[in-house]
Amino acid sequence: MTDIFHREHAVALDAADELKGFQDKFSIPMHGAGSCIYLCGNSLGLQPTRARRLVAEVMDHWQSLGVKGHLEGKRPWLPYHEFLTNLTAQLVNSQPREVVTMNTLTVNLHLMMVSFYRPTATRNRIVIEQGAFPSDRYAVESQVVLWGHDPKEALVELGPREGERLLRHEDIEDYLAREGQHVALVLLPGVQYYTGQRLDLKRISRAAHAAGARVGFDLAHAVGNVPLNLHDDDCDFAVWCSYKYLNGGPGAVAGAFVHERHLDSPDLPRLHGWWGHDKERRFLMEPHFQGIPSAEGWQLSNPPILSLAPVLASLEIFSEAGMDKLRAKSERLTGYLEQLLVTRLAGRIAIITPRAAAERGAQLSLRITSGDGKQVFDRLEDAGVVCDWREPDVIRVAPVPLYNTFEDVRRFVQRLEDALCVTSR
């Protein structure tokens, strides 16, 4: 019987991988004389090699065309964000008019809450998860205060049951069935950043709408990681960043989804900016706003073209690979990682991410149970492993199917084992 920890086994898995050529489409950082083991795509995705070419294209047009680059050149700047629309819609399974690439995640979240958090005296609560990503909590709390409500009453944080680390869908449903008449908005993640738990968006949307509440999702750790069906899952809105699994670069332009049922609603409030104004009349400089009947109507200013170019480069790669194939490989990679951790390091580490593949994405969140977790993480870093530490006690490891290999996974477990041996002496 083949030892799954042998290098030959991992190499054979890589040889059989139908997506093996995609690793060459990314630049792998170096460590010493060789490449590092990069397992941090859940924090910052690697640079697509074609990103440099697309950024250079914008620079060349700026140099040679000046202001005329807005309307001339291979990819004119005026409609540049539209080059990403169909690719984004394909990735999240939406209609093209339901998505837009704009701003950054928290800016988009605020814009969406202006439209979809409309509290009253009796229905003013926002439901988030306990331990939400801090920026989401800051944004939500500030919206509650802006409307004159007390966060102690209107900000509801649903957590795991005592002694557990994961949310239960039935607990979310039970709360909404019991207290839904007071809930204005449900805002939950697609994949929880700390535990790596994947939530059922359709199930949550159904429960929120049954309670008379609006529902939105933060997909920062879900987009490009797990298959999404935003239109059919029926959420009111979703927001995401593009620098993690979407490999758009640090501070990349983010994205948003607005369900089509809201796109033709003239009464839905929103903040206005000239890039959300009717495209055919934008440059007539009219004083009265007329919104574009699509998610583009939530745009404020013209987008940063140099920052859009790397996102376009990555979205093209996603389209070539196909999300179904990426997800299948992701499950194999993460399953292999889990198998090695359990067989080699049982009792020394704990996996807090769900064990069922359908309930997680590419990330496994690990707790070191036989030593100082931060010290182990530091030793991994010294050994050329790039993963992620999150306070108070988790090492996040994310093998990304576009550019990680089974050999990366095997080498990581070997170096984790070495780091545990050193710290336990």
C-alpha positions in Angstrom: 0.0 0.0 0.0 1.4 3.4 -1.0 2.3 5.8 1.9 0.4 9.0 1.1 3.2 11.0 2.8 5.8 9.8 0.3 6.9 12.4 -2.2 6.2 10.0 -5.1 2.5 9.8 -4.1 2.2 13.6 -4.1 4.0 13.9 -7.4 1.7 11.3 -8.9 -1.3 13.3 -7.8 0.1 16.4 -9.4 0.9 14.5 -12.6 -2.8 13.5 -12.9 -4.1 17.0 -12.1 -6.0 18.4 -15.2 -5.2 22.0 -13.9 -1.5 21.5 -13.4 -0.5 24.0 -16.1 -2.2 26.9 -14.3 0.5 27.2 -11.7 2.7 28.6 -14.5 0.3 31.5 -14.9 1.3 32.8 -11.4 4.5 34.2 -9.9 5.5 32.2 -6.8 7.6 34.1 -4.3 11.1 32.9 -3.5 12.6 31.6 -0.3 16.4 31.3 -0.4 17.3 29.4 -3.6 13.9 28.0 -4.3 10.2 29.0 -4.2 8.4 29.3 -0.9 5.4 27.1 0.0 2.7 29.7 -0.5 -0.6 28.8 1.3 -1.9 32.2 2.0 -4.3 32.9 -0.9 -7.0 33.5 1.6 -5.2 36.6 2.7 -3.5 37.8 -0.6 -3.6 35.8 -3.8 -0.5 35.5 -6.0 0.2 37.7 -9.0 -1.0 36.4 -12.3 1.8 36.7 -14.8 -0.4 38.4 -17.3 -1.3 41.1 -14.8 2.0 42.9 -15.5 1.2 43.0 -19.3 -2.3 44.4 -18.7 -1.1 47.1 -16.4 1.7 47.9 -18.9 -1.0 48.2 -21.6 -2.8 50.9 -19.5 0.5 52.7 -18.9 1.4 52.6 -22.6 -1.9 54.0 -23.6 -1.6 56.7 -21.0 1.8 57.6 -22.3 0.9 57.6 -26.0 -2.8 58.7 -25.9 -3.1 60.9 -22.8 -6.8 61.8 -22.2 -7.8 60.1 -25.5 -7.2 56.8 -23.8 -10.7 57.1 -22.3 -12.1 56.3 -25.8 -9.2 54.9 -27.8 -6.8 52.0 -27.5 -7.2 48.3 -27.2 -9.3 48.6 -24.0 -10.6 52.2 -23.6 -10.8 53.4 -20.0 -14.4 54.8 -20.1 -16.0 51.3 -20.3 -13.0 49.4 -18.8 -15.0 48.1 -15.8 -17.5 46.5 -18.2 -14.7 44.2 -19.5 -15.0 42.5 -16.1 -18.8 42.2 -16.0 -19.5 39.0 -17.8 -16.5 37.3 -16.3 -17.7 38.2 -12.8 -21.3 37.2 -13.5 -20.0 33.8 -14.7 -18.0 33.4 -11.6 -20.8 34.1 -9.1 -23.7 32.8 -11.3 -25.6 36.0 -11.7 -27.1 38.0 -14.5 -24.5 40.5 -15.8 -26.6 43.5 -14.8 -26.6 42.2 -11.2 -22.8 42.7 -10.7 -20.3 45.5 -10.7 -16.6 45.9 -10.0 -16.1 49.1 -7.9 -14.6 50.6 -4.8 -13.4 48.4 -1.9 -15.3 45.9 0.2 -16.2 48.0 3.2 -17.2 51.0 1.0 -19.5 48.7 -1.0 -20.9 47.3 2.3 -21.8 50.8 3.4 -23.4 51.6 0.0 -25.5 48.5 0.2 -26.6 49.2 3.8 -27.7 52.6 2.8 -30.1 50.9 0.4 -31.0 47.7 2.3 -30.8 48.6 6.0 -33.9 50.7 6.5 -34.7 50.4 10.2 -37.9 51.4 11.9 -38.6 51.9 15.6 -39.6 48.2 16.0 -37.6 46.6 13.2 -34.1 47.8 13.5 -31.8 44.9 14.3 -28.9 43.7 12.2 -27.8 40.1 12.6 -24.2 39.2 12.2 -22.1 36.3 13.4 -20.1 36.4 16.6 -16.5 37.0 15.8 -17.3 38.6 12.5 -14.4 40.2 10.6 -13.8 43.5 12.5 -14.3 45.8 9.5 -17.8 44.3 9.0 -18.7 44.8 12.6 -17.3 48.4 12.6 -19.4 49.2 9.5 -22.6 47.6 10.9 -22.3 49.3 14.2 -21.7 52.7 12.6 -24.9 52.3 10.5 -26.9 51.4 13.5 -25.6 54.5 15.3 -26.2 56.6 12.2 -29.9 55.7 12.4 -30.1 56.7 16.0 -30.3 53.2 17.5 -28.3 51.6 20.3 -25.9 48.9 19.1 -26.4 47.0 22.4 -30.0 46.4 21.3 -29.9 46.6 17.5 -26.6 44.7 16.8 -27.2 41.0 17.3 -24.3 38.6 17.2 -25.2 34.9 16.7 -22.5 32.5 18.0 -21.8 28.8 18.3 -23.3 26.8 21.1 -21.4 26.5 24.3 -18.3 24.3 23.7 -18.6 24.5 19.9 -16.8 26.7 17.4 -19.1 26.6 14.4 -22.4 28.3 13.6 -25.5 26.0 13.3 -27.9 26.9 10.5 -30.8 25.8 12.6 -29.8 28.3 15.3 -29.9 31.1 12.7 -33.3 29.9 11.5 -34.7 29.6 15.1 -33.6 33.1 16.0 -35.2 34.6 12.8 -38.4 32.6 13.4 -38.5 33.8 17.0 -37.3 37.4 16.7 -37.6 38.1 13.0 -40.2 40.8 13.4 -37.4 43.0 14.9 -34.8 42.2 12.3 -34.2 44.6 9.4 -31.0 43.0 7.9 -29.1 39.7 8.1 -25.5 40.1 7.2 -23.4 36.9 7.3 -20.3 35.6 5.5 -20.2 33.1 2.7 -17.1 31.5 4.3 -16.2 32.6 7.9 -12.7 34.1 7.9 -11.5 32.6 11.1 -13.0 29.1 11.2 -13.2 28.5 7.4 -16.9 27.4 7.8 -18.9 27.7 4.6 -22.5 28.8 5.1 -25.6 27.9 3.1 -26.6 31.1 1.4 -29.9 29.9 0.0 -31.0 28.5 3.3 -30.2 31.7 5.2 -31.8 33.9 2.5 -35.0 31.9 2.8 -35.1 32.2 6.5 -34.4 36.0 6.5 -37.0 36.7 3.8 -39.6 34.6 5.7 -39.0 36.8 8.7 -39.5 39.9 6.5 -35.8 41.0 6.7 -33.4 41.8 3.9 -30.2 39.7 3.6 -26.7 40.3 2.4 -23.5 38.4 2.4 -19.8 39.3 2.7 -18.1 37.0 0.2 -14.5 38.0 0.8 -13.5 34.4 1.6 -16.0 32.8 -0.7 -15.7 34.4 -4.1 -13.1 32.5 -6.2 -13.0 29.8 -3.5 -16.3 28.0 -3.6 -19.1 27.9 -6.2 -21.6 30.7 -5.8 -25.2 31.0 -7.2 -26.1 34.5 -6.1 -29.1 35.0 -8.3 -30.8 31.7 -7.5 -29.8 31.8 -3.8 -32.0 35.0 -3.7 -30.0 37.3 -1.4 -30.7 41.0 -1.7 -27.0 41.9 -2.1 -23.5 40.7 -1.7 -20.1 42.3 -1.5 -16.5 41.0 -1.8 -12.9 42.0 -2.1 -10.7 40.9 -5.1 -7.3 40.5 -3.5 -7.7 37.1 -1.8 -8.8 34.2 -4.0 -9.4 36.5 -6.9 -5.7 37.5 -7.1 -6.4 41.1 -8.0 -3.4 42.5 -6.0 -3.2 44.4 -2.7 -6.1 46.8 -2.3 -7.7 45.6 -5.5 -11.0 47.0 -6.7 -13.9 45.1 -5.1 -17.2 43.8 -6.3 -20.9 43.9 -5.5 -24.1 42.1 -6.4 -27.6 43.4 -6.3 -30.5 41.1 -7.1 -32.4 42.0 -10.2 -35.7 42.5 -8.3 -34.2 45.7 -6.9 -32.6 47.1 -10.1 -35.7 48.8 -11.5 -37.0 50.1 -8.2 -36.9 53.9 -8.4 -37.9 54.2 -4.7 -34.9 52.2 -3.4 -32.6 54.8 -1.7 -28.9 54.9 -2.6 -26.0 57.3 -2.5 -25.5 59.0 -5.9 -22.3 59.6 -7.9 -21.8 60.5 -11.5 -20.6 57.1 -12.5 -23.9 55.6 -11.5 -25.8 58.1 -13.7 -27.3 57.1 -17.1 -24.3 56.4 -19.3 -25.9 58.0 -22.4 -26.4 61.3 -20.5 -23.4 61.3 -18.1 -21.4 63.9 -20.0 -24.4 66.2 -20.5 -23.6 67.4 -16.9 -27.2 67.4 -15.9 -28.1 68.4 -12.3 -30.6 65.6 -11.6 -29.5 62.0 -11.1 -30.9 59.2 -13.2 -29.5 55.9 -12.1 -28.4 53.1 -14.4 -30.9 50.2 -14.0 -28.2 47.7 -13.0 -25.8 47.2 -10.2 -23.7 49.9 -11.9 -26.2 52.4 -10.6 -24.5 52.1 -7.2 -21.2 53.4 -8.6 -19.9 56.7 -7.4 -16.7 57.7 -9.2 -14.9 56.6 -12.3 -12.9 53.4 -11.4 -9.0 53.2 -11.0 -8.0 51.6 -14.3 -4.6 50.6 -13.2 -6.1 48.6 -10.3 -8.8 47.0 -12.5 -6.2 45.6 -14.9 -4.9 42.8 -12.6 -8.4 41.8 -11.6 -9.3 41.4 -15.3 -6.1 39.3 -15.7 -7.2 37.0 -12.9 -10.9 36.7 -14.0 -9.7 35.6 -17.4 -7.8 32.7 -15.8 -10.8 31.7 -13.7 -12.9 31.6 -16.9 -10.3 29.4 -18.6 -10.0 27.0 -15.7 -13.7 26.8 -14.8 -15.1 27.0 -11.3 -16.3 23.4 -11.3 -12.9 22.0 -12.0 -11.3 24.4 -9.5 -13.7 23.3 -6.8 -13.1 19.6 -7.5 -9.3 20.1 -7.2 -9.8 22.2 -4.1 -11.7 19.4 -2.4 -8.9 17.0 -3.3 -6.1 19.3 -2.1 -7.8 20.2 1.2 -8.8 16.6 1.7 -5.2 15.5 1.2 -4.0 18.1 3.7 -6.6 17.0 6.2 -5.6 13.3 5.7 -1.9 14.1 6.3 -2.6 16.2 9.3 -4.8 13.6 10.9 -2.4 10.6 10.2 0.8 12.4 11.0 -0.1 14.9 13.7 -3.1 13.6 15.6 -3.2 14.9 19.1 -0.8 17.7 18.3 -3.0 19.9 16.2 -6.8 20.4 16.0 -8.7 21.3 12.9 -11.5 23.7 13.8 -12.8 23.9 10.2 -15.7 21.6 9.3 -14.6 18.2 8.2 -17.3 17.8 5.5 -16.0 19.2 2.2 -19.4 20.8 1.4 -19.1 22.9 4.6 -15.8 24.5 3.9 -13.7 26.1 1.2 -9.9 25.8 0.6 -8.9 26.9 4.1 -8.2 24.7 7.1 -7.9 26.6 10.4 -5.5 24.8 12.8 -4.9 25.1 16.5 -1.7 23.8 18.0 -2.6 21.7 21.0 0.9 20.6 22.0 2.8 23.8 22.2 2.9 27.6 21.5 1.0 28.1 18.3 2.6 31.5 17.5 6.0 30.0 18.0 5.1 27.2 15.6 3.9 29.7 13.1 7.1 31.7 13.4 9.2 28.6 12.7 7.1 27.8 9.7 7.8 31.2 8.4 11.5 30.8 8.9 11.3 27.5 6.9 9.8 29.2 3.9 6.1 28.5 4.5 3.7 31.4 3.9 0.4 30.9 5.8 -1.5 33.1 8.1 -1.7 33.7 11.9 -5.0 35.0 13.4 -5.3 35.9 17.0 -5.8 34.4 19.5 -4.7 30.9 18.5 -5.2 29.9 14.8 -2.9 29.1 11.9 -4.9 29.4 8.6 -3.7 27.3 5.8 -5.2 27.6 2.3 -4.1 25.5 -0.6 -5.4 27.3 -3.7 -6.2 25.1 -6.7 -5.1 27.6 -9.3 -1.4 27.6 -8.2 -0.9 25.1 -5.3 0.1 21.5 -5.7 -0.2 18.3 -3.7 3.6 18.4 -3.2 3.1 21.9 -1.6 0.7 20.3 0.8 3.0 17.4 1.6 6.0 19.7 2.1 3.9 22.0 4.4 2.9 19.0 6.7 6.6 17.9 6.8 7.7 21.4 7.9 4.8 21.7 10.4 5.9 18.4 11.9 9.5 19.7 12.1 8.3 22.9 13.7 6.3 21.0 16.3 9.3 18.8 17.1 11.5 21.8 17.7 9.0 23.7 19.9 8.2 20.7 22.0 11.8 20.1 23.0 
